[in-house]
Amino acid sequence: MAARLRLQPGTGHDSDNEDTYEDAVERITLSQNELDLNTTIQEASVALKLFFTNHFAEARDRMKPFADCSMYHSLGYGTILYIQAVMTFDMGDIEQAIAAMKRSVIVSSKMRRRSTLLGSIAKVTSGVNYNEFTEEEVHAEICYTESLLIRALLTFIQDENLISFVKGGFKIRECYKIYKECNKILENRNWEKDVHKVHFESGVRMGVGAFNLMISLLPSKIMKLLEFAGFSGSKKLGLSELLKGSELHTSLRGPLCAIVLIAYHTVVTYVLGLGDGDVDLASSLLSPCLQTFPKGALFLFFAGRIEEIRANIDEAILRFEESIESQSEWRQFHHLCYWELMWCHCFRSDWLMAMKYAERLCKESRWSKATYTYQKASFLLMCDDQTEKTKTHLKYLFSEVPKLKQRIAGKSIPFEKFAVAKAKRYLEQNEYLTLPAVELIYVWNGFNVIGKKQFLLEPILMIVEKTVHTILEDKASHKFYFDDYSLALLLKGVCLRHRGQFLQAEQCFLEVLGNEKDIVYDKYLIPYATVELAIVYLQQDRLSDVKSCIHRAKKNYKGYYLESRLHFRIHALRLQLNAAANNDESVSSDPPTPTNSGSLDVLSTSKDHRISLAQSSNGSLSQQGGEGNIVPSGSDRCSGRELAPAENKLSMT
């Protein structure tokens, strides 16, 4: 007899009508002889519901007794330990999870269909008869693949040598091949007598969907290498398979398909792309989860994330705080909420509160102390009225960042390299940095959030414009004047782009590009400004200019900070370009041959005739005749001087 989870859903989860959830679980002692496929799937389902209701240890303990003999118990137990290891980053937890996943691979492997010599010959000549597989053998395939995949992922965080990464890569390739085989089983097997098809199908949908989606996100350079190794990925197929899996509501892995989709649309597209996820779809997928598990920490976190990317910052903060208060068993899960709360306060220009959450991450999280320390120092540096004690503490924080840098597989973490370089700059140039917190918002794609609400964007724009004015007024005090000025100008251009002032944003980015030869350290500003220019052109349907910018950003610049992060954005931008050019056919990757090898055609104007948009008091040209008619005012709103005739002509092109 299988254990049962009793639910008592209410009518809502706010005010006095808050859902009540009875998490009493009937404990029934099982013997190994009773572990048929039906029972183990039900047990795994109970453990999953326990996990969703924050009973993490109870879910783990329910799976543990039969982890040596049941593939679903073994997979469930190992998966919970894997999640714990990823969250704590503790080597003891990682080793424990690896041991559990090795055992899970062995248990499920024993239950897979055995290959014989005659069977291999028959497979080559006439194909595989999937109807000959028993139900247990079919489910063993999917459990084996999931176990092997998690084992491979653990390899990446266990060792720091390249050989481990190669081994992990081969395991993932094997998983990819088995998922394709499982998909053939799903399509070709006669399922009339199999009562557990829905559980197998949800596993196949999740695996095939997640693999396709993950591979489709990768930049073209990496994609070509993966295609050579036998991988291929389709974003459309990946999203479709995951959506089909999420609709299998009675299946074991259906909720997991929904979680993958929610995470993609609310997190992945904002971290690695252009923030173009389907938030409404994510919200619709999350709604039933919250109704069933109103106090589930994971679902409350995603509810907060949805509010955050909608720029409903106050509501987001409440949701993240709810998630924190919902459980204390896995305190490491709080760190995800601290990270988002840090950004929420940062988006509100509340630097002190953002600094406090960065400080909590410094103390409690093992993930990247160099990142957290740099963020803490950057937010503190933005605060007004700094005392001598604060300045001393800032110097200490920035000096600590290089000491906290990690290496994985012999390589530094890209953002940590960026943070270390900036920290050294602070110490080298008389203890100051230009707009470090606003720069953080930019590199973490935060403008895609605050750009949705003008009351969030305006304070940032005011800070940026004030800084631009200060830099121009006091050039002598800036050891790296063009670095500081170009950074401020890039940030101003991004603000203007999100206000829909594309002409002015374009001029800001062009001026940054014109400073290319004068920038000493922040070389990353040039390719990033090029991509920003491409985004402006895309929003104006200037598709040939978009292609030219993308080509230059990819081909002309190498070895700058946060390069891989920009390549993910370029890939997402190319997908949008293809969609804009033709809904079905991709745009050719070869742009027209540029006429100017060193800079964009529009930069052929001499440096003396560059337009400066630095000191505009409100970031806008005078507008007449409605929002669509932008008329240059005849004066340079950045520098406060009259435009020369040639400059005035350029400003209108």
N, C-alpha and C positions, 0 to 999 in steps of 0.2 A: 504493500500500500504506500502510495507516495505522500510526502508531506504536503500540507496545504497552507497557503497564505490567505488570511481573511482580510478583506478590505471593506471599509464602511465609508464610502465617499459622501461628502455633504453637498451643499448647494452652492458654496462659494468659498473663497479663502481670504476674505477681508472682513473687517468690522466684527460684529458679534456672531456672524454666521459662518465663521471660519470652519473649513473642513475638519472633521475629526478623522483620525487615521488609526485604526486598530492594528498594531503591528505584532499582535500575538501570533506566534508561529507554532503550530502543533508539532511537537517533536516526537517522531516515531523512529524507533530503532530498526534499521534495515540490516539484513544480512547480505553477504555477497551474492548469494543465490537469487536474491530478489532484484538484482540490478539489471533488469532488462532495459531495452532502449527507451521504452515509454517512461519508466520510472526515473531514469537518469536525466531525461530531458525535462521532466517535471521538477525534479530537484534543482536543476540548473536554473529553471525559470523562477523558482522560489528564491534562490540565492541572488538572482538579478534584481528582483523586487526588493529584497532586503538591502541590496547595495543602493538602489535608487531612494530608499527611505533612510539613508545615512547609517544603517546598521552594518558597517563595513566588516568589523571583526566577526559578527555573527554569520555574515555571508561567507567569509573565508573559512570559518570553522565548520560550516555546513558542507563545504566541498572537500575539506581536508581528509576525512576518514577513508574515503574510497578513491583518493587521487592515484593510488597505485594500480587500480584495476578497472576503473571506469573512465572512458575517454572524456565524457562531459564533466565529470567531477575533476579530473586532472586538468583539463583546459580551464575550467572555471577558477580553480584554486590558483593556477599559475598566472592567469590574467589579473586577478586581484593583487597578487604579489608584484606583478609587473607595474600596475598603476601606482602602487605604493612606492616602488623603487624609483619610478620616474619623478614622482612628486618630492620625495625626500632627497634623492641623489646621494643617498648614503651607500657606501660600498658594501656594507653588510647586507642591506636590503637588496642590492643589485645581485649579489652572489646567491642569495636565497631564491630570488626570482629566477635566475638562470638555472639553478638546480631543479626547480619545479617545472620549468618549461622543457628541460632536457627529458625529464620523466614523462611529461605530457606527450612529447614527440614519440617516445618509445612505446607508451601505452596505446596511442592511436595507430602507430605503425603496425603493431601486432595484429590489429583488427582489420587492416587493409587487405584487399584481395591480393593473393599471392600470384606472381607471374611465373609461368612455366615456359619452357622452351617451345613447346607446341603452341601454347597460347600466344607467345610473341610472334611466331610464324603466322598464325591465323590472323593476328592483328594487322600484320603487314599486308596480307593477301585480301582479307575480306572485312577488315575493321573489327571493332569491339562490339560485342553484344552486351549492352549495359543491362539488359533484363536478367542476365545471369548473376548480377551482383545482388547480394542480400541487402536488406535495409541497413544492417549494422555496417556492412562494408562501404556502402554509399556515404553514410554519415562519418565513417572513419576517414574518408578522403578529405572532407571539409574540416574536420577537427585536426587532422594531421597538418593541413596547410596553414590553418590559423596558429597552431602551436609553433610551427617552423618559422612563420613570419615574426611572431613575438620574440622568439629566440634570436632571430637575426637582428631585430631592433635593439635588443639588450646588448648584443655584441658591440654596437656602435657607442654605447655609453659605458661599457666595461673597460675596454682597452684603449690605449692611446697610440697604438701602432697601426701602420698602413695595412699590414697583413690581415689584421682582424677586420678591417673595413672590407678588404677584398673577399674574405670568407663570408662576411655578412651579405655582400652583394650577390655571391653565388647562391646563397640560401634564398634570397628574395627572388632571384631569377627562377629557381625551382618552384617557389610558391606561385609565381606568375603562370608557369606552365601548368601546374596542377589546377589552378583556378579555371584556366581555359578548358581543361579536361572535365572539370566538374560542370562547367556550362554545357558541354556536350552531353553529359549524363542527364542534366535537367531537360535538355531539348529532345533527346532521343529515347529515353527510358519510358516504358509503360508504367505509369504511376497509379493505375486504378486500384491496386491492392495495398498501396503504401499510405498509411494514415499519417505519416510524419513528413510528407513531402514539403509542407509549408515551412518547416524548420530548415530543411536542406536548401530549399529555394531562397529563403531569406539570407542564408549564409553565402550562397553563390552571388546573389544580387549585391550584397555588401562587399564581397571581395572583388568581384569584377568591376563594380562601380567605383570603389575607392582607388583601385589600381589605375583605372583609366583617368580618373580625375586627378590623381597625384601626378601621373606622368604628363598629362596635358598642361599642367602648371609650369613645367620646367622650361627654361629658355631654350631656344633652338639649338644652341651649341651643345648643350647637354643632351637634348633630345636625339640629336644625330648619333651620339655615342651609344645611347640606349637602344636605338633602332638597330644599330650594328650588332648589339648584344642580344637582339631578339625581342625587345620591348616595343610596344606601341601604345598610344593613348589617345582617347577621344573625349573631350570635355562633355560634348553632347550625350554620348553614350554613358559616360560615368554618372552624370546627373540623372539621366533617365533610369538607369538600373537602381540607383539608390532610392529614387522616388518610388519605383515599383516595390522595392523591398520594404520601404516604410509603410506602404499600404497593406502589408500582410500583418494586420494588427494582432492576430492570435499567435504569431510565430515568435520563436525565441529571439531571433536577431532583428526583427522588425523595428523595435525601439532603437536599436543600435544604428540601423540605417538612418533613422530620423536624426539621431544625435550627430552623425557624420555630416549630414546635409546642413544642419543648423550651424555646426562649427565652421563648415566651409563658407557659408553665406555671411556669417557674422564675425569671423576671426581671420580665416585664411585670405579671403579676398581683400581685406584691409591691411594685413601685414605684408602680403606678397604681391598684391595687385593694385588696382586703382580704386578700390572701394566700391565695386559695382555688383556686390552680392544682392540676391533677391531677399530683402529683409522681410517683406510681406509673407513670402513662402516660409521662411524660417519661423516667423511668428505663428503662422497657422499650424506648423508641425509641432511647435512647442506647447501650444494651448492645451491639447489633450493630456500631454505629459504633466503639466502643472495642475490640471484638474484631478488627475489620479494621484500625483505625488506633490501636494501643495507645499510641503516642507523639504522637498528634495534639494539638497545643496547644489547639485549639478544644474538642475533646471532653473533654480533661482539665479544662479550665475549667468546662464544664457539669457534669462529674462532681463537682467541688468545690462548685459551686453547689447541686446536689441534696443533698449532705451538709450543707451550711450551712443550708438551709431545713428540713431534718429535725432541726436543732439538734445534729448530730454535728460539733461544731466542730473537734475534733482531727483527724478524718478529712478534713474540708474543707480545713484548713490544709495537710495533706500533699498533697492533690490539686492545690491552687493552686501549691504549690511545685514539684510535678512538672511542671505546665504551664509554669512559668517556666524550669525546667531543660531542657525538651524542645527549645527552640530559642532562638537569639539573633539570628536574621536580622531579625526584626521586633521590636525591643525595645519598640515602642509597645504591642504586645499584652500585654506584662508589666504595663502600667498597669491593665488590667482586673483582673488578679490582685491587684495591690497594693491596689486599691480594696476588693476582697472580703476580703483579708487584714486590712486596716485594720478592717473591721467585725467580722470573726471575733474579733480580739483585744479589740475594744470590747465585744462580747457577753460576753466572759469577764472584763470589768472590768479588763482589763490596759491601762490608759490609756497607759502609757509606750510599749508596743509599737504600739498604735494610732497614737500620735503619730508614731512613726518612719516608719510607712508613709504617713501623710499628708504627712510631710516629703519623702519620696521623690517623691510625686506633685507636690508644690510645685516640686521641682527639675526634674523630667523631663517632666511632661505639660503640654500647652498648653490643655487643655480649659477649666478654670475655676480659675485660680489664686486667685481670691478665695475660692472654696469651700474649696479645699484648705488655704489659709492659716488660714481661720477654724476649720476642723476641727482642724488642728494645734494652734492656740492653745487650743481648747476641751478637747482631751484633756490637754494639758499643765496646764491650769488645774485639772483633777481630781486631779492627782498630789499626794500628801502631801509635807510637809517641803520646801516651796519656799524656795530661797535667794534672797538679794537679786538675784543674777545672773539667776535664773530669772524673777523678777518683772519685771526690766528687759526681759528678752527677750519676756515676755508682752505688755508694754506696746507694744513695737515691733511684734510680730505683729498685734495688734489695730489698731494705727494704720495698718498697711499694707493691711488689707482693703479700705477704701474706694477706695484708689488702684488696685486691681487689678480693679475692677468693669468688666464688658464691656457693650456694647449691641449687640443684633441687631435689624435693621429699626427702629432708633430706640428699641427697648424694652430695659429691663434684664432680665436673667435672673432669674426669680422668687426662686430660692433665694439668689442673690447679693444681692438687695435685703434679704432677711431677714438674711443674714450681716452686711451693712454696718450695718443698724440695731442688731443685737446688739453689734457691735464698738464702735459709738459709745456704746451704753449702758455698756459696760465702762469706757470712758474717762470718762464723765460721772458715774458713781456710785461713785467712790472705788475703781476698779479691782477690781470683782468681778462675777460673773454667777452666777445660780442654776442649778445642775445643767446646765451647757451641753452636756456630752456625752450625758447621759440625754435631754435635749431633742432632740438630734440623732438618737438612736436612735428616738425617737418619730416625728419628722417624716419619717424615711426608712423607716417601717414596720418597724423592727427588732423591735418587741415581738411581732410575729407569728412571729418565729423563737425568741427567748429564752423566750417564753411556753410553748413546748412542753417545756421542761426546767426543773424547779423549782430545780435547783442553779445554773442561770444566772440565774433570775429573783430568787431570794432575796437575793443580794448587792445587786442594784439596788434592791430594795424597802427594804433596810436603809439604804442611802445616802439614799434619798428620805425615809424616815421621820425619819432623823436631821436632815436639812435642814429638814423641816417643824417639828420641835421647836425647832431653833435660831432659825428665823424668828420663831416665836411668843414665844420667850424674850427676843428682842432686837429688838423691832419698831423701836426708835428708829434702829438702824443701817441700816435698809433704807429708802432714799430712796423707792423705789416698792414699798412693803410689799405692797399687794394684787396687784400684778403678780407678785412673787416667790412669795407665798403661793399664789396661784391656779395658777401653773405647777407648783409642787411638788404641790399637791393633785390636779391633773389627772394628773400622772405616777403618783401613788399610786393613783388610781382605775383607771388602765390596768393597773397591776400586779395589783390586786385582781381586776379582770375576768378576767385570764388565770389567776388562781388559782381561778376559779369562784365567788368571793364577790361575787355580783351585787348584793346589798342594800347592802353597804358601798361598792362601786364607784359605785352609783347615788347614794348620799348624797354622795360626794366630788364627782361631777359637778354635782349640784344646788347644792352650796355654791359651786363655781366660778361657776355661772350667777348665783347671788345676788350675786356681787361685780362684776357687769357694769358698774355705774355708777362703781365705784371704780378700775377698771383704767385706767391712764394710757396705756401704750404697747402692751402685748401684747394688743391687741384680738382677735387671731386665736384666743385661748384660748376665747372664748365660742362661736363656731360649731363649733370642734373639740370642745369639751365636749358640745355639743348632739348631734353625730354619735356621740360615744362613748356618750352616753345611749341613742341609737337602737340601737346595737349591743347594749347590755345588754338592752334591751327585746326585740330580735329573738331573743336567746338564751333569753328567757323566754316567747316566743310572744305577746308583748303587741303585736300587729300594728298596732292603731289608734294606740297611742302611738308606734310606729316611724314611721308616716306623718306624725304631727304633728311629730315632731322633724325629720324630713327636710324637711318644708315650711318650718319655721322657719329651719333652717340655710341653705336656698336663698334664701328671700325676705327675711329680716329683716337679713341682714348682707352688706355690700359693702365692697370696698376694703381688706380686711385682708391681712396677709402670707400667702403660700402659699394664696391663695384657689383658684386653678385646681387645685392638688393635692387640696384637700378636695373639690372638685366631682367629681373622678374617683372618689374614695372614695364620695361620695354616690351616684353612678351605679351603682357596684358594689353598694352596699348596697340600692339600689332593686331591682336584679335579684334579689338574694337574697330581698327582701321579696316580690316577685312570685312567686318559686318557692315560698316558704313559704305564701303565700295560695292559690295555685292553680298546678298544674304547667303548665297550658296558657294560662290567661287572665291577662292583666296586671291588677294592682291599679290602680284609678283614681288618676290623679295628683292629684286634688283631695281633700285631707283634710277631715275635719269642721271646721266653722268654730270656731276656738279661742275660748274664753270669756275669755281674758286676752290683750290685744294685746301686752303688753310682755314677758311671760314665760310659761313653761309653767304649766299649771294647778296642778301640784304645788308651784309656787313662790309660790302666793298667800299662804303663811304669811309673817308679818312677819319682818323681818331679825333681830329679837331671838330668834325661835324657830327659827332655822336650826340644823341639826345640823352639828357640826364633827367631822370624822373625821381630824384632823390628827396627833395624837400617839400613836396606837395603837402599842403596843410590838411587836405581831406582826401587825397588820393584820387582825385577825379578831374578830368578836363571839363571845361564848361559845356553844358548840354543845352541844346535848343531844339524846339520842335519835337519833343518827346524823347523817350528813352532810346529809341533806335537811331537818333540823329546826333552823333557826337561831333562837335565842332571844336577844333583846336582854338585855344584862346589867343594864340599869337605870342605867348610867352612860355618859357620853360618853367613849369610849376615846380620843378625840383631845385633848380639853382637860383630861381628868382630873376633871371636875366631875360632880355628879349631874344627871341630866336632869330638867327640870321635867315635870309630868304631860303637858302638851300636847306637849312635845318627844318624850317616850317613846311617845306615841300615834302621832305622825308617823313615828317610826322604824320602825314595824311596817307601814306602808302601802306 
